[in-house]
Amino acid sequence: MTDQMRTSTRDLEELREQVAGWLRGRVGASASVSELSRPTTNGMSSETLFFTATWGEGRTRCVARLAPAGEAVPVFPSYDLRAQFEIMRLAREKAGIPAPRALWFEPDPGPLGTPFLVMERAEGEVPPDVMPYTFGGWLCDAAPEDQRRLQDAGVGILAALHQTSFTREELAPLGTAAGLRAHVEAAYAYYEWAHGERRIPLLERAFDWLESHWPADPGPDVLCWGDARIGNMMFQDFTPVAVLDWEMAAVGPRELDLSWMIFLHRFFQDLTVAIDLPGMPGFMRRDDVCRTYRKITGYEPRDMDFYEMYAALRHGIIMARVWQRRIHFGEQPVPDDPDDLVLHRATIERLLTG
């Protein structure tokens, strides 16, 4: 996670011509598309393109999300961009979440070789994954009170989403599976797909740990963002102005989002400490996050040891798949021990031993 990961093998100029042709079919022959670019700091699951679209008197800065091509060794087995499009729009319009304005969804793979969606591009600062924001930069160097403002605002986003009621019809794009058991079963199915030819004993031990520590009452199900972390938010003056990446949205306990937000900071903080940098040890601490969430919602988060382990396990599957992609592209050697495919192996081992 310390340098840019390859997410596509597609040529940008060829893509620009294809996007322009598609847009002319949508808004008229006068449409044009600027030079395309890709993000350099965040995002590794689907392909993201930046461009400016112009037609008539309109000029809109856009972001396109493309389902990855098969040769890119995708991180996830499927990419339901229609569901992402609909849930992003629902979160914005009904829950007041500052998700980007959804512009178009194109299910036909013909124009670009794969389905894609287009949304309006927001302006602001994003805590980077590469290099991790805990290594230094605008957030790491900010005053403690500003860091806390950003943390509380991030928790507030989760609270606003979880406190909003949605109908079954509104959540239909996510399918019928809901609840903790369905979520864990889906995670195990993902693991079986992602590990390839080599099983990963560490992750299987973590699945066994979950079963022996299953919550007595997982609590009520809500709409969860899924990839709930500050690296998927854009900020202005430490206030969220865009909430991005809804591909992991699901219906389940609200602790799924809370633990993911807490653990993903721990993941970056552990990497930082490992190279003898201080990082941000006072940021996103579990007790602080849960206290803020309880203050906003009145709900007391429960079984957080369980959910932190589950977050670490889920992220472990993703990181193992990402490492396999790096091996495929010649960026990493094949490790002797398959557990080393999990970058935060030591963290999971510590969680397993209490």
C-alpha positions as CSV (number, residue, x, y, z in Angstrom):
1,M,0.0,0.0,0.0
2,T,3.0,2.3,-0.2
3,D,3.0,2.9,-3.9
4,Q,0.5,3.3,-6.7
5,M,-1.3,0.0,-7.5
6,R,-2.2,-0.8,-11.1
7,T,-5.9,-0.9,-11.6
8,S,-6.2,-0.9,-15.4
9,T,-4.5,-1.8,-18.6
10,R,-6.7,0.4,-20.7
11,D,-5.3,3.3,-22.8
12,L,-6.5,6.7,-21.7
13,E,-6.7,8.4,-25.1
14,E,-8.7,5.5,-26.5
15,L,-11.0,5.7,-23.5
16,R,-11.4,9.4,-24.0
17,E,-12.6,8.9,-27.6
18,Q,-15.0,6.2,-26.4
19,V,-16.4,8.4,-23.6
20,A,-16.8,11.3,-26.0
21,G,-18.7,9.1,-28.5
22,W,-20.9,7.8,-25.7
23,L,-21.7,11.3,-24.3
24,R,-22.6,12.6,-27.8
25,G,-25.2,9.8,-27.9
26,R,-26.6,11.0,-24.5
27,V,-26.6,14.8,-24.8
28,G,-26.0,15.7,-28.5
29,A,-23.4,16.0,-31.2
30,S,-21.8,19.1,-29.7
31,A,-20.5,17.2,-26.6
32,S,-16.8,17.0,-26.0
33,V,-14.6,15.4,-23.3
34,S,-11.3,16.7,-21.9
35,E,-8.2,14.7,-21.5
36,L,-8.8,11.8,-19.0
37,S,-6.8,11.2,-15.9
38,R,-6.8,8.6,-13.1
39,P,-6.4,9.2,-9.3
40,T,-3.0,8.6,-7.8
41,T,-3.6,8.2,-4.1
42,N,-6.8,6.2,-3.4
43,G,-8.9,3.5,-5.0
44,M,-8.0,0.0,-6.1
45,S,-11.1,-2.0,-6.7
46,S,-12.7,-0.4,-9.9
47,E,-11.3,1.9,-12.5
48,T,-11.8,5.6,-11.9
49,L,-11.5,8.3,-14.5
50,F,-11.6,12.1,-14.2
51,F,-12.7,14.4,-17.1
52,T,-14.6,17.5,-17.9
53,A,-17.7,17.1,-20.1
54,T,-18.9,20.0,-22.2
55,W,-22.1,20.3,-24.2
56,G,-24.3,23.3,-25.2
57,E,-23.8,25.9,-22.5
58,G,-23.0,23.2,-19.9
59,R,-19.6,22.2,-18.5
60,T,-19.4,19.6,-15.8
61,R,-16.5,18.1,-14.0
62,C,-17.1,14.3,-13.9
63,V,-15.9,11.1,-12.4
64,A,-16.6,7.8,-14.2
65,R,-16.4,4.5,-12.3
66,L,-15.8,1.5,-14.6
67,A,-16.2,-2.2,-13.7
68,P,-12.7,-3.6,-14.1
69,A,-11.7,-5.6,-17.1
70,G,-11.0,-9.3,-16.6
71,E,-7.3,-8.9,-17.4
72,A,-6.9,-6.4,-14.6
73,V,-7.4,-9.3,-12.0
74,P,-10.3,-7.6,-10.2
75,V,-10.4,-7.3,-6.4
76,F,-14.1,-8.3,-6.2
77,P,-15.8,-11.1,-8.2
78,S,-18.7,-8.8,-9.4
79,Y,-19.3,-5.1,-9.6
80,D,-23.0,-4.1,-9.4
81,L,-22.7,-0.5,-10.6
82,R,-26.4,-0.1,-10.9
83,A,-26.8,-0.8,-7.2
84,Q,-24.0,1.7,-6.4
85,F,-25.6,4.3,-8.5
86,E,-29.1,3.8,-6.9
87,I,-27.8,3.6,-3.3
88,M,-25.6,6.7,-3.7
89,R,-28.5,8.7,-5.1
90,L,-30.8,7.4,-2.3
91,A,-28.2,8.3,0.4
92,R,-27.9,11.8,-1.0
93,E,-31.6,12.5,-1.5
94,K,-33.2,10.7,1.5
95,A,-30.5,10.7,4.2
96,G,-28.8,14.0,3.3
97,I,-25.4,12.4,2.9
98,P,-23.1,14.5,0.6
99,A,-22.7,11.7,-1.9
100,P,-21.8,13.0,-5.4
101,R,-24.7,13.8,-7.7
102,A,-25.3,10.7,-9.8
103,L,-25.5,11.7,-13.5
104,W,-25.7,8.5,-15.6
105,F,-25.5,4.8,-15.4
106,E,-24.6,2.8,-18.5
107,P,-25.3,-0.9,-18.2
108,D,-24.3,-1.6,-21.8
109,P,-20.6,-2.8,-22.0
110,G,-20.5,-1.7,-25.7
111,P,-19.3,1.9,-25.4
112,L,-16.4,1.3,-23.1
113,G,-16.1,-2.5,-22.9
114,T,-17.7,-2.6,-19.5
115,P,-20.6,-1.1,-17.6
116,F,-19.9,2.3,-15.9
117,L,-21.5,5.1,-14.0
118,V,-20.8,8.9,-14.1
119,M,-21.1,11.3,-11.2
120,E,-20.3,14.9,-10.6
121,R,-16.8,15.5,-9.3
122,A,-16.6,17.3,-5.9
123,E,-13.8,19.6,-4.7
124,G,-11.9,19.0,-1.5
125,E,-9.1,17.1,0.2
126,V,-9.0,13.4,0.7
127,P,-6.9,11.6,3.4
128,P,-4.6,9.6,1.1
129,D,-4.0,5.8,1.1
130,V,-0.8,6.2,-0.8
131,M,1.2,7.3,1.0
132,P,-1.0,6.7,4.0
133,Y,-2.3,9.9,5.7
134,T,-0.7,8.8,8.9
135,F,2.7,9.2,7.4
136,G,2.3,13.0,7.2
137,G,0.4,15.6,5.3
138,W,-2.5,17.9,5.8
139,L,-4.5,15.7,8.2
140,C,-1.6,14.3,10.2
141,D,-0.1,17.8,10.6
142,A,-3.4,19.4,11.6
143,A,-4.1,20.7,15.1
144,P,-5.6,18.1,17.4
145,E,-8.9,20.0,17.6
146,D,-9.2,19.9,13.8
147,Q,-8.4,16.2,13.6
148,R,-11.2,15.7,16.2
149,R,-13.6,17.8,14.2
150,L,-12.9,15.6,11.1
151,Q,-13.3,12.5,13.2
152,D,-16.6,13.5,14.7
153,A,-17.9,14.7,11.3
154,G,-17.1,11.3,9.9
155,V,-18.9,9.5,12.7
156,G,-21.8,11.9,12.1
157,I,-22.1,10.7,8.5
158,L,-22.5,7.2,9.7
159,A,-25.1,8.3,12.3
160,A,-27.1,10.2,9.7
161,L,-27.2,7.2,7.3
162,H,-28.0,4.7,10.0
163,Q,-30.8,6.9,11.5
164,T,-32.6,7.1,8.2
165,S,-35.4,4.7,7.5
166,F,-35.5,3.1,4.0
167,T,-38.3,1.0,2.5
168,R,-37.7,-2.5,1.3
169,E,-38.3,-1.3,-2.3
170,E,-35.6,1.4,-1.9
171,L,-33.1,-1.1,-0.7
172,A,-34.0,-3.7,-3.4
173,P,-30.8,-2.9,-5.5
174,L,-28.8,-4.6,-2.7
175,G,-30.7,-7.9,-3.0
176,T,-32.6,-9.8,-0.4
177,A,-29.7,-10.9,1.9
178,A,-29.6,-8.9,5.1
179,G,-28.2,-9.2,8.6
180,L,-24.9,-10.3,10.1
181,R,-25.1,-14.0,9.2
182,A,-25.7,-13.2,5.6
183,H,-22.9,-10.7,5.6
184,V,-20.4,-13.2,7.1
185,E,-21.5,-15.9,4.7
186,A,-20.9,-13.5,1.8
187,A,-17.5,-12.7,3.2
188,Y,-16.6,-16.4,3.3
189,A,-17.8,-16.9,-0.3
190,Y,-15.6,-13.9,-1.2
191,Y,-12.6,-15.5,0.5
192,E,-13.2,-18.8,-1.3
193,W,-13.1,-16.9,-4.6
194,A,-10.2,-14.6,-3.7
195,H,-7.6,-16.9,-2.3
196,G,-7.0,-18.6,-5.6
197,E,-4.9,-21.7,-5.5
198,R,-3.5,-21.2,-2.0
199,R,-5.7,-21.2,1.1
200,I,-4.8,-18.7,3.8
201,P,-4.7,-20.4,7.2
202,L,-4.7,-17.1,9.1
203,L,-8.0,-15.9,7.6
204,E,-9.6,-19.3,8.2
205,R,-8.6,-19.1,11.9
206,A,-10.3,-15.7,12.0
207,F,-13.5,-17.1,10.5
208,D,-13.4,-19.8,13.2
209,W,-12.9,-17.2,15.9
210,L,-16.0,-15.3,14.7
211,E,-18.1,-18.4,15.1
212,S,-16.9,-19.0,18.6
213,H,-17.5,-15.4,19.6
214,W,-20.8,-14.7,17.8
215,P,-22.9,-11.9,19.3
216,A,-25.9,-13.0,21.3
217,D,-28.0,-10.2,19.7
218,P,-26.4,-8.6,16.6
219,G,-28.9,-5.7,16.9
220,P,-31.1,-3.9,14.3
221,D,-30.2,-3.9,10.6
222,V,-29.7,-0.5,8.9
223,L,-28.3,0.6,5.5
224,C,-24.5,0.5,5.9
225,W,-22.2,2.4,3.7
226,G,-19.8,-0.6,3.6
227,D,-16.5,1.0,2.8
228,A,-16.9,3.5,5.7
229,R,-13.6,5.3,6.1
230,I,-12.2,8.7,5.9
231,G,-10.1,7.8,2.8
232,N,-13.5,7.6,1.0
233,M,-14.5,11.1,2.1
234,M,-13.6,14.5,0.7
235,F,-13.2,17.4,3.1
236,Q,-13.2,21.2,3.1
237,D,-12.1,22.8,6.3
238,F,-12.3,19.3,8.0
239,T,-16.0,19.0,7.0
240,P,-17.2,16.2,4.7
241,V,-18.3,17.5,1.3
242,A,-18.4,14.2,-0.5
243,V,-18.9,10.6,0.6
244,L,-17.5,8.2,-2.0
245,D,-17.3,4.5,-3.0
246,W,-20.6,2.7,-2.2
247,E,-19.7,-0.6,-3.8
248,M,-19.7,-2.4,-0.4
249,A,-23.1,-1.1,0.8
250,A,-25.2,-3.6,2.6
251,V,-28.0,-4.1,5.0
252,G,-26.7,-5.2,8.4
253,P,-25.8,-4.1,12.0
254,R,-24.5,-0.5,12.3
255,E,-21.4,-1.8,14.0
256,L,-20.2,-3.0,10.5
257,D,-19.6,0.6,9.5
258,L,-18.3,1.7,12.9
259,S,-15.7,-1.1,13.2
260,W,-14.6,-0.6,9.6
261,M,-13.9,3.1,10.2
262,I,-12.0,2.4,13.4
263,F,-10.1,-0.6,12.0
264,L,-9.0,1.1,8.7
265,H,-7.3,3.8,10.8
266,R,-5.7,1.2,12.9
267,F,-4.4,-0.5,9.8
268,F,-2.7,2.7,8.6
269,Q,-1.5,3.5,12.1
270,D,0.1,0.1,12.5
271,L,2.0,0.5,9.2
272,T,3.2,3.9,10.4
273,V,4.5,2.7,13.8
274,A,6.2,-0.2,12.0
275,I,8.5,2.3,10.3
276,D,9.1,4.2,13.5
277,L,6.9,7.2,12.8
278,P,4.4,8.4,15.4
279,G,1.4,8.6,13.1
280,M,-1.9,9.6,14.7
281,P,-2.3,7.4,17.9
282,G,-5.0,9.6,19.4
283,F,-7.2,9.5,16.2
284,M,-10.2,7.2,15.7
285,R,-9.9,5.5,19.0
286,R,-12.7,3.0,19.6
287,D,-14.0,4.5,22.8
288,D,-14.1,8.0,21.3
289,V,-15.8,6.9,18.1
290,C,-18.5,4.9,20.0
291,R,-19.0,7.7,22.5
292,T,-19.6,10.2,19.7
293,Y,-21.9,7.8,17.9
294,R,-23.9,7.2,21.1
295,K,-24.2,10.9,21.8
296,I,-25.6,11.5,18.3
297,T,-27.9,8.5,18.0
298,G,-28.7,7.3,21.5
299,Y,-27.5,3.8,20.3
300,E,-24.8,2.0,22.3
301,P,-22.5,0.1,20.0
302,R,-22.1,-3.5,21.1
303,D,-19.7,-6.5,20.6
304,M,-17.0,-4.3,19.2
305,D,-14.3,-6.9,19.8
306,F,-16.2,-9.2,17.4
307,Y,-16.7,-6.5,14.8
308,E,-13.1,-5.3,14.9
309,M,-12.0,-8.8,14.3
310,Y,-14.5,-9.1,11.4
311,A,-13.2,-5.8,10.0
312,A,-9.6,-7.0,10.2
313,L,-10.6,-10.3,8.5
314,R,-12.6,-8.6,5.7
315,H,-9.7,-6.3,5.0
316,G,-7.3,-9.2,5.1
317,I,-9.2,-10.9,2.3
318,I,-9.1,-7.7,0.3
319,M,-5.4,-7.2,0.9
320,A,-4.6,-10.8,0.0
321,R,-6.4,-10.3,-3.3
322,V,-4.6,-7.0,-3.9
323,W,-1.3,-8.7,-3.2
324,Q,-2.2,-11.4,-5.8
325,R,-2.8,-8.6,-8.3
326,R,0.6,-7.2,-7.6
327,I,2.1,-10.6,-8.1
328,H,0.2,-10.9,-11.4
329,F,1.6,-7.6,-12.6
330,G,5.2,-8.4,-11.5
331,E,5.2,-5.9,-8.7
332,Q,5.6,-8.4,-5.8
333,P,7.2,-11.9,-5.5
334,V,5.1,-14.9,-4.4
335,P,5.6,-15.3,-0.6
336,D,6.6,-18.7,0.8
337,D,4.0,-18.4,3.5
338,P,0.4,-17.6,2.2
339,D,-0.3,-15.8,5.5
340,D,2.1,-13.2,4.3
341,L,-0.4,-12.2,1.6
342,V,-2.1,-10.4,4.5
343,L,-0.3,-7.1,5.0
344,H,-1.6,-6.7,8.6
345,R,-1.0,-10.4,9.5
346,A,0.5,-9.3,12.9
347,T,-2.6,-7.3,13.8
348,I,-4.9,-10.3,13.1
349,E,-2.6,-12.6,15.1
350,R,-2.8,-10.2,18.1
351,L,-6.6,-10.0,17.8
352,L,-6.7,-13.8,17.8
353,T,-4.7,-14.1,20.9
354,G,-6.7,-11.3,22.7
